[in-house]
Amino acid sequence: MSIFEDITAIQNIIYIVASILFISGIKMLGKEDTAVKGNFLSAFAMFIAVLATIIFIVDPVILLGGILLGAIIGSTIALKVKMTSIPEMVALFNGFGGLATFLIAWSEFNSTPDNLFQHILVMTTLYIGGVTFTGSLIAYGKLAEKIKIAKRHLIPKQLKENGLTSKDVTLEETGVKELISSYTREAGVRNLEREVANVFRKIARDKIEKKTRKVKVNKKKVNDYLGAPRFYSDIAERTTKPGVVTGLAWTAAGGDILFIEASKMKGKGNLTLTGQLGDVMKESATAAMTYVRSHTDILGFQDDFNEKTDIHVHVPAGAIPKDGPSAGIGMVTSIVSSITNIPVKKDVAMTGEVTLTGQVLPIGGLKEKLIAIISATKPTEKFVEDCNQKRIQFIAYNRSWNIPTISSVACDHRNGGELVAEYFTKKNHKNIGLIEGPKGSFVSDERCKGFKNYLKNNKKIKLNIEKGFFTYEGGYQATEKIFNKNISAIFCADDTMAFGCLDYIKKNTSLKTPSQLEIIGYDDISMSAWESYNLTTVRQPIRQMSKLATQLINEFIKDPDFEPINHIVQGRLIKRKTTK
């Protein structure tokens, strides 16, 4: 092999490596958590490709001139482009990068000596460059095409169907792009039309109720009307406070998620168990407490901590009987978390019986428990792809994972918060309490955002906010904090906190509900209708949501390749004895 062939081979290898790194970087740009690394990787790939070209070409002056010209053109476009047009710009620039790779490889193909290895390298480069170029242009075209379809067809159609005209509302391009990128992410435009309709319905309602004039719907307005890109995780909501653990249980109906909560308080070493636990589960809790007490040296506790501390272990959904030994490891972890004040990772679920020596025994019902944890969390896009290939379809029920290939049915939590705020406003309340769920909880954020947004322009209303963490104790304590502020109405972001709120009022004040204090919860769980509470609450339309989910299943049975559909349904206010 001649020196020329050696140099050419090295050059081609460098180009291949750079191309692979460049493509990998582009792929990483598609996700928020890897975008920075992807940008760096792509830049590094381009650097080594340019460096190899500078070293091996005959006239580097021409190359440097091309780099300078490209830098001027690229920076000029990047500085002038609108923020909302960056996706198209990136797609287009990626296409030019792929085209450059393709052309370089083509020139090498025509000049490369008759060497099989070199031909393979060049052909691979041609393939990568061609795929990058065509794929980027298609991506650019799809986004641009959807925008045109929305402007020419979807928007005029939905304006007419909702009794609006172009004089009443303008859906700006930034708003359309936000709908496409953050709320639909589909191959077609069916869901895009649905989201446009959702926005226009709310505008039509505001026009009637609030006498609003012409509305310009930009990106921010889309977020105001539809909320943040929706996903719901029961685990994320609950496991944000020390002492809360996600467990897995086996039932006759299959696997299920089981939450275990532990709280510490000053006392004399008593262990309280609640949640309608069976004898076996009670024994597991006792064994868990014994293990914790006998291993204070390992856990870092004081030997006499138990003499000054009471522990309360509760398994929510108290109306449902629970039994079995597999909650043992969860109870140990819950107690330790409560004592140390260290929260358990929200993406960790556990199951298994624990012995007094700390051994975790073999578990049963593993398949059912795994299915339960998958259904309660957000699956990865790779997992969904694998299931789709095997014709296993996901239906997200009362949650929206924002994965393009998953259909969903969910309640409009923000609208529910608006309903409560509207009721309090009509009742002329001036001093209102708001008890929120844990920080970062999607449903709490959405419910409270809808509530606060409705009240934000009313300067006569004073809002007092506390967090209740979606627990009875949290609602009880939050009410204690805001009680002495002459509050006449309280909105709790879920029913469990509302029960704690009501019990605090009954036990510690002379206020009469609802004549002196009105209280509203959210979810309409079965306990809300009990005579002891009779709680006014926002009901999620479970029957309607179940019907829609069944329809989606039938659609999949008929056509496994049907386009995913996302249904957002409205809740309604159920009035009971905690409001007038």
N, C-alpha and C positions, 0 to 999 in steps of 0.2 A: 504493500500500500504506500502511495506517495505522500509527501508532506501535505499537498493540497487536499488529498482525500481525508487525511487525519484531521486537518483544520475544519473542513466542511462537516465531518461527522460530529466533532465537538460542538460546532455551531448549531447544528440541527438538534442535538441532544438538549442544549441550553434552551432552544426555542420550544421544544416539547415540554420541558419542565416548567418554563414560564407560562405556557398555554394552560397547563394543568392547574398551576397555582392561580392563574387569572380566572379561570372558570370556577374554581373552588371559592375564590373571593367574591365573585358575582353572586354565587348561590348563598353565601353567608349574608349578603346585603339584604336578603329578603326577610330576615328576622331581626327584631329590635336588639336582642341580647348579644347577637354576633355581628351586627352591622359594622361596628368600629373595627373589629378584627378583620372582617371581610374587606373593608376599604384599605387597610394597611397591607393585607396580603396581595390584593390586586395591584396596588402601587409598587410593591416590591417586585412582583412578577414583571411588570412593565419596565422597571428599572434594570433588572438583569437582562431582559431581552434587548433593551436599547444599548446597554453596555456591551453585550456580545456583538451587536451590529457595529458599534463604533470601533471595536477592536479589530474586527475581521474585514470590514469593507475597505475599498480602495480610497474613497474620497469622503472623509468624515465631515468636511465642510458642508456638503450637500445635506447630510443627515441632520447636523446641528441647525441648519437653516429651516429644515422641515419641522424639527422639534419646536423652534422658536415660533414659527408661523402657527402651528397647531396650538401652542400654549396661548397665543394671543386670541385666536378664534374661540377656543374653548372657554377661557376665562371671561371673555366678553359675553358669550352666550349665558354662562353660569351666573354672572352678576345681574343680567337683565331678566332672566327667567323668573316667573312667579313661583313662590314656594309650592303652590299646589300643582305646578307643572313639572316638578322635579322627577316624578316617576317616568314620564314620557322622555324627558331629557336623558336620564340615566339609561333607559332602554335604547335610545337612539345612539348615544355615545358608545355603549357596549357593542352595538351593531357595527359601528365604524372600526372598533378594535378588532372584532372578528373578521371584518373585511380585510383589514391590514394584514392580519395573520394569514388569511387565505391567499392574498396576492404574493406575499413573500414566499410562501410554500410553493406556489405555482411557478414562480420564477426559478426556484431551486430545483423543481421537478424537471424543468426543461434544460438545466445546466449541469445537473448532478451526474457524475460518472456512473457507468453501468454497474452499480453495487446494490445487492438486494437489501442489505441493512439500511442503507441510506434511503432507498426508495420507500421502505416501510415507515421510517421516521417522517419523511416528507408527506406521505399519504395520510399518516395520522394527524399531522399538522393541518393539512388540507381539510380533513374531516372536522376537526375541532373549530377551525376558523369558519367553515361553512355553516355548522350548526349554530355557532354563536351569532353570526350575522343574520341568518334567516330567523332564528328564534327571537332575537331582540326586535327585529322589524315587525314580526307577528304580534309580539307583546305590545309594542307601541301602537300598532294598528287596532288591536282589540280595545284598548282604552279609549282611543280617539273615536272608534266606531260607536261604543256605548254612549259616549257623550252626545254624539250626533243623533242617535236614536232617541235618547231622552229628550233632547231639545225639540226634535221634529215631530215626535209621535206621543211619547209617554206623558210629558208635561201638559200639552194641549188637551189630551184625552182626560187626564185626571182633574184638570181645572174645570172642565165641563161637568164631569160626574159629581164633583163636590160643590157645584153651584158658585164657582169662582171665575174670575176673568183675569187677564193679564194686568188690569188696572188694580186688582186686589193683591196680587202676589207676584213676585219675580224670584224664580229659582236660579240663582247665579251659578256659574260654572264651578266655583269653589264648593258650593253645596252639592252639586251633582257628583263631583269627584269624591267628596267625603262619603256620600251614599254608596258609591261603587267600591271604594277601597276599605271602608270601615264597617259597612252594614250588610253587604251582599256577597261579594267575592264569588260569583258564579260564572258559569260559561255563557248562559243566556241572559235575558233581561226580565224574567218573570218576577223575581224577588225585588229587583230594582223598582219595577212598577208598583209593587206592594208598598215599598218604603216611601215612594213619592206620594202615594195615596194616604199613608199614615200621616205624613207631614201636612198635607193639604186638609185633611179632616180636622186636625187640631187648629189649623189656621181658620177654617170655616167656623169652628166652635168659638174661638176667640173673637171673631168678627161679630158674632151674634151676642155673646155674653159681655165682652169687654169693649165693644164698639171700636175695635182696632182699625186703623187705616191701612194703607198699602204696606205690605211686609216684604222686605228683601231677605231671602233665605240664603245665607252664606254658610260656611263650614260651622261657625259657632252656633248659628240658629239651628242647624241640623242636630247638633249635639244637645241643644236645649230641648228640642221637640222629641227626639228619639232616645236620648240618654247616651251614655258611653257605650262603645261596642260591647255587646252583652255576652257574659258567661256567668254561669252560676255554679258555685261549689259549696255544698253544705259543709264540707270539711274545712275549707278556708274560712268560713264564717264562724265556726265554733271553736276551732283549735287555735285561737289567738290569745288565750288567757292561760296563765299557769294553772295546773290542776286538771286540764281538760285533755282527754286522750281519745283517739279514734280506735275503736275495737271492731272486730269482725265476728259475726255470730252466724250459726247455722240454725235455720228454722225448717218446719215441714214444707214451707212454701219456697225454700231456697235460701241463699245467703242474704245477709243484711248488715248494714252499718250500725254499730252500737257505740254511743258516746258515753264515756265514763267521766264524771266530774268529782273532784275532791276539793274541799275547803278546810282550812285550818282556822281555829279561833282559840282564845284563851279558855282554859278549862282544867280538868283533872284527869285527862287521859281516856276520855270516853270515845267510843266509836259508834257513830250513828249511820245506819244504812236505810236508804229510801229508794223508791222506784219500783215497788212491787216485785221484790227479788224473791226467788225461790230458795229453798234450804241449801241447795248445792252452791248457788252463787253467794249466799251469805257466808258459807264456810270458806269460799275463795277469798272473800273480803277480809275475814278474820285471819286467814293464813297470810295474806298479803301484809296486813298490819303487823303480825308477829315477825315476819321476815324483816320488815323495815326497822322495827324496834331492836332486833337482835343483830343488826348489821350497821349500827350507827358509826362504827369506826371506818367502814368502807365508804359509807354514804356521806361522811363528814358532818354528822349531826352531833349535838351534845347528848351524852348518855341519858340525861334526865329530861330530854325534850318532851317526852310523853307525859310527864307529871304536870306539865304546865299547859298542855295543848290538847284540845278536842279535835277530832277529825270527823268530818261528815262526808260520806261517799254516796253519791246520787247517780242513778242511771236514768236519764230523761225518758219521756213518754211513759209517765207513771201509771197511765191507765192500762198499759200492756204488761201482762205477767212475763217475767224473764227468769231463766234458770240455765244452769250449765256451768262447768268449771273453766271454760276457755277464756273467761274474762280476767283470770288471775293475773297475767302479765300486765294487762291494761290497768288493773287496780293498783298494783305495785308502782307502776310508772306514774299514775295519777297522783298517788299519795306523795311520792318523792318530789314530783313537780310542784305540788302545792306547798310543801314545806320549804323547798329551796327557792320558790318563786321564779323558777325557770320554765318557760313554756316548752311544750313538746313540738317538734317539727310537724307542720301541718300536712306534709306529704308522707308521713309514716303512720301506718296502721298495724295493729298487732293482735295476736290471738294465741292462746295456749294456757294450759294449766300450770301453775307454779307451785313447787313443793316448798316446805319450810327451809330447805337448804338452798333454795334459789334455782333449782333445776326446772327447765321448761319441758314439759312432757310432749310427746308426739301429738299432733293435732288431727282432727277429722274434718270432713266436709270442705277440703281445700278448694276444690273446683267451684263450689257454690260461693264460698267466701271471696274468691278472686273475681268472680262475676260481679259480686256486690260492690267491691271497691272500684272496679272499672266503671260501673254505672253511676257511682257517686262522685267521680272525679273527671277532670278533663283529660281525655286520651291524647296521645301524641298523633300528629298527622301521619307519621309512619305506621303506627298501629292501625289507624283508620284505613290507610291504603291497603294494608295486608288483609284487613277484614273485607274490604270492598272486592278485592280479587277473589276472595272465597265466597262472595255473594252474601256476606253478613252485613246488614244495614243497621246503622245507628239512628235512633230517634232521640234527640235531647228533650226530655220532658221537664218543663218548668226551669229550664236553663238554656243558655245559648252559648255554645263553645266557640263560635266564630271560626269554624273550620268549613271550608267551602263545600265539602262532600257530605256534610251532616245536616239533616233536617231537624227542626226544633219547634217546640210549642212552649211558649212562656207567657207569663202575666206581665202586664205593663206596670211595673212597680212605681215608676215616677208618677204616672197618672193617679195611682192610689193615694200617694202623698198629697197630690193636688186636691183630691176629693175631701180629705180631712181638713186641709187648710181652707177650702171653700166653705165647709160647714162651720168652722170656728169663726170665720169672717162674717158670715150671715148672722151668727148668734152674737155678734158685736163684742167678742172677747178682745181685751186690750193687753193682757199680760198672760202669755202662753208658755208652757213648758214643753220641751222636746227631749225625749230620752232616746238616744241613738244606740245602734248596735256597735260591734267592735270596729275599730279602724281598719279600713281595707275591705270590709264586707260589701260585696256588690249590691245585694238587695237593700241593706241599710243605707248605703250611699244614695241609691236611686230613690228610695222612698223619702228620705230626708231632703234630698235635693229638690224633688218635686214640691214638698211641703214648704221649704224655705224660699224657693223661687216664686211661688204664688204669693208669699207674704212680703217679699223684699221691697216692693214699691209702696207698701202701706206704712207710712211713717208713724201712725198712731199705735201700732202694735209693737210691744216689747217681747223679744224671744229669749228665753232662758234655756240653755242647752247643757245636758249632762249625758254621759255614756253609761249604758246598762249592760253591755256585752252579751245581749241575747240570753240572759239568765234571770231567774226569779230574784236571786240575791242582788244582782246588778240593778234591777228595776226598783227594788226596795231601797237600796242605798242611794240611788240617784234621786228618788223622790224626797228622801230625807234632806239632801243637799239643796234642792230648789223649793222646799215647802214654804220657807219663811219669806217668800218673795211676792206675796199677794197674788199668786197665780190662780186663775179661774178655769183653766183648761189645760190638759196635758195630752200630748200625742206620743205613744210608745211605738217604736218601729217594729215590735212584734208582740204577740199576745202574752208570752211568758213574762216579759218585763212588765206588761200592764197588770198581771196578777200580783206581782210584787208591789207595784205602785198602789193598787187598790187595798192590799192588806196593810201597807204602811198607813194609809189614810184612815182606815178603820180602827187600827190599834193605837195610833199615836195622836190623832186629832179629833176634833169635834165637828169637822166639816161633813156636810151631808151631800152625797152623790145621788143625782146630778144637780140639785138645786143650787149648791154653792161651788161645786167643782165637777166639770165634765171631763171624762177620760175615754180615749179611743185607742184601740190596739190595731194589730194587723195580722191577718192570716185566717181568722175565724176557725181556729182549732176547736175540737169538740168541747173542751173545758169552758170555752167562752160562753156557751149557752147554759152552763150549770147555774142553778139558782143562786149559789153563793157568789157568783161573779156577774152574770148577765151583762157581759161586756159588749159594748158597741165596737165594731171592728170592720176592717175592710176584708171582704171575702174574695178569695181567688176563685175564678170560675172553673173549678176542678172538672165538673161534668163536661163542660164545653171543651176544655183542654184535652180531656181523655178521648172525646169524640174525634177531635182533630188529629190526635196522635194515631187513633185507630185508622182513620182515613189515609194517613201517611203510610202506615204499614200495608194497607190494601194496595196503595199506589205502587209500592215496591214489589209486592207479590205479582202485580200485573206487568210491571216493567222495571226490572232491577236497575236499569240505566236512567231512570227518570231524574230530572233536575231537582236538587234539594229545595225544599220550601221552608221558610221560617214564618211561623204564625205568632203574632203578638196580640194577646187578647186583653180586654179591659176588666178590672175588678169592679165591685160595687160596695157601697157603704151599707152595713147591716146594723140598724139601730136597735139597741136594747136599753137597759135601765141605767147605764152609766152616762147617758146623754138625755137632754130634755125632749 
